């Protein structure tokens, strides 16, 4: 848990991908720390599980996850989902203001 939190704080990734059931990991705390480390910037959470969505819907809701995938999906499907989520993050980020020309 400490290493995951450190990575989120130091590198401020745009996307957190994690399994719902990880040993020695407090999923709710990890998601909370991920969002806090982003300091107002948009970041997204993708959860995986071998359990069907209906069995863990409360956990998904509690984390505030942006997306959920069951583990049976292909690598290509996961890659497409990640690309889509990162593109969404990029669209939502505020654009820097351009300085106005003097005079």
Beta strands, then each sheet from edge to edge (+ up, - down):
strand 1: 15-19
strand 2: 44-49
strand 3: 67-70
sheet 1: 1+ 2+ 3+
end
